[in-house]
Amino acid sequence: MKRIILLIIVLVVCLGDVYSQQRYGFVDTEYILNKIPDYKNAQEQLDQFSKKWQNEIESIATEIKELHAKFRADEVFLSSEMRTKREKEIHDKEVLAQKLQQKYFGRNGELYKKRQELMKPIQDDIYEAIKEIAKSGSYGMIIDRANGPTIIYSNAKFDLSDKVLYKLGIRTK
């Protein structure tokens, strides 16, 4: 019985020693992204595409409102055939607006594709730089603290964000 207790104590001490040697670091990817000029350019391009597409959809929405107003004003004077024709015209415009909304801003829409095209290379570079720093610095874990309160306290000496920027060729300060 004493041998089993002694064995357990030795295992706990050994495992504790192994875990205490593990190094951890954190990065702030939002901070890193804001220091990368290519990211700012990509974000500006995405904003331009988004604004252009949104204006196109809003233009059609304005047309729809005008068609509705004209239809209401003329409704009493229209034959049933003309009324049906105008209702179809309004409906077709509404369907077009919905299709454009889905095409541009939907789950796999144009904005998503553009974001992937412009942002993925930047994100991949950051990931590779973090991976290299983690391997060369023997870090067991690198935590991203950018999105959400996942870390309540962190010592600034473990912040590797500037090292990642340096690895990407961007000098700070």
C-alpha positions in Angstrom: 0.0 0.0 0.0 2.8 2.4 0.9 4.5 1.6 -2.4 1.4 2.5 -4.4 1.0 5.9 -2.5 4.7 6.6 -3.1 4.3 5.7 -6.8 1.3 8.1 -7.1 3.3 10.9 -5.4 6.2 10.4 -7.7 3.9 10.4 -10.8 2.2 13.6 -9.6 5.5 15.4 -9.0 6.9 14.3 -12.4 3.7 15.2 -14.3 3.6 18.5 -12.4 7.2 19.2 -13.4 6.4 18.5 -17.1 3.4 20.8 -17.1 5.2 23.5 -15.2 7.8 23.6 -18.0 5.1 24.2 -20.6 5.1 27.8 -22.0 2.1 29.8 -23.0 1.7 33.0 -24.9 -1.0 35.1 -26.4 -1.5 37.3 -29.4 -4.1 39.9 -30.3 -4.9 39.2 -33.9 -7.0 42.4 -34.1 -4.0 44.5 -33.1 -1.8 42.5 -35.6 -4.3 43.0 -38.4 -4.6 46.7 -37.8 -0.9 47.1 -38.2 -0.8 45.3 -41.6 -1.2 47.7 -44.5 -2.5 44.9 -46.8 -5.3 44.2 -44.4 -6.4 47.9 -44.4 -6.3 47.9 -48.2 -8.3 44.7 -48.3 -10.8 46.1 -45.8 -11.2 49.2 -47.9 -11.8 47.2 -51.0 -14.4 45.1 -49.2 -16.1 48.3 -48.0 -16.2 49.6 -51.5 -17.8 46.4 -52.9 -20.3 46.3 -50.1 -21.3 49.9 -50.6 -21.6 49.5 -54.3 -23.8 46.4 -54.0 -25.9 48.0 -51.2 -26.5 51.1 -53.3 -27.7 48.8 -56.2 -30.2 47.1 -53.8 -31.3 50.3 -52.3 -31.9 51.7 -55.8 -34.2 48.8 -56.6 -36.0 49.3 -53.2 -36.6 52.9 -54.1 -38.0 51.8 -57.5 -40.3 49.4 -55.7 -41.6 52.1 -53.4 -42.3 54.4 -56.3 -44.1 51.6 -58.2 -46.2 50.9 -55.0 -47.1 54.6 -54.7 -47.9 54.9 -58.4 -50.0 51.7 -58.2 -52.0 52.9 -55.2 -52.6 56.3 -56.9 -53.7 54.7 -60.2 -55.4 51.6 -58.8 -59.0 52.8 -59.1 -58.5 53.7 -62.7 -56.8 50.5 -63.8 -58.5 47.6 -65.4 -58.1 44.2 -63.7 -55.6 43.2 -66.5 -53.5 46.3 -65.9 -53.7 45.9 -62.1 -52.4 42.3 -62.5 -49.6 43.5 -64.8 -48.5 46.2 -62.4 -48.7 43.8 -59.4 -46.5 41.4 -61.3 -44.0 44.1 -62.1 -43.8 45.1 -58.4 -43.5 41.5 -57.4 -40.7 40.8 -60.0 -38.8 43.9 -58.7 -39.1 42.6 -55.1 -37.9 39.1 -56.1 -34.9 40.8 -58.0 -34.0 42.8 -54.8 -34.1 39.6 -52.7 -32.0 37.7 -55.2 -29.4 40.4 -55.4 -29.4 40.6 -51.5 -28.7 36.9 -51.4 -26.2 37.0 -54.3 -24.1 39.8 -52.8 -24.5 39.3 -49.0 -25.8 35.7 -48.7 -24.0 32.9 -46.9 -21.7 32.2 -49.9 -22.3 35.4 -51.7 -20.0 37.7 -53.5 -18.9 39.6 -50.3 -18.0 36.3 -48.6 -16.0 35.2 -51.7 -14.2 38.6 -51.9 -13.4 38.4 -48.2 -11.9 34.9 -48.6 -9.9 36.1 -51.7 -8.5 39.2 -50.0 -8.2 38.1 -46.3 -7.2 34.5 -46.4 -3.6 35.1 -47.6 -3.2 37.6 -44.8 -4.6 35.3 -42.2 -2.5 32.4 -43.5 0.7 34.6 -43.2 -0.3 35.4 -39.6 -1.0 31.8 -38.7 2.4 30.7 -40.2 4.2 33.4 -38.3 2.5 32.4 -35.0 3.3 28.7 -35.7 7.0 29.5 -36.3 7.2 31.6 -33.1 5.4 28.9 -31.1 7.8 26.2 -32.4 11.0 28.2 -32.0 10.0 29.5 -28.6 8.7 26.1 -27.3 5.3 27.5 -26.6 2.7 24.9 -25.8 -0.2 27.2 -26.5 -0.8 30.5 -28.1 -4.1 32.1 -27.2 -5.9 34.8 -29.3 -7.4 37.4 -27.0 -8.8 39.6 -29.8 -12.4 38.4 -30.0 -14.1 38.2 -26.6 -13.1 38.1 -23.0 -11.4 34.8 -23.0 -8.5 36.0 -20.9 -9.3 37.9 -17.7 -5.7 38.7 -16.8 -2.6 38.5 -18.9 1.0 39.5 -18.3 2.2 41.8 -21.1 5.5 39.9 -21.3 3.7 37.0 -22.8 2.1 39.1 -25.6 3.7 37.9 -28.9 1.8 40.3 -31.2 4.8 42.5 -31.9 7.0 39.4 -32.6 4.4 38.3 -35.2 4.4 41.7 -36.8 8.2 41.6 -36.8 8.2 38.1 -38.4 5.8 39.5 -41.1 8.3 42.3 -41.8 6.3 45.1 -40.0 8.2 47.2 -37.5 6.3 48.9 -34.7 7.3 52.0 -32.7 
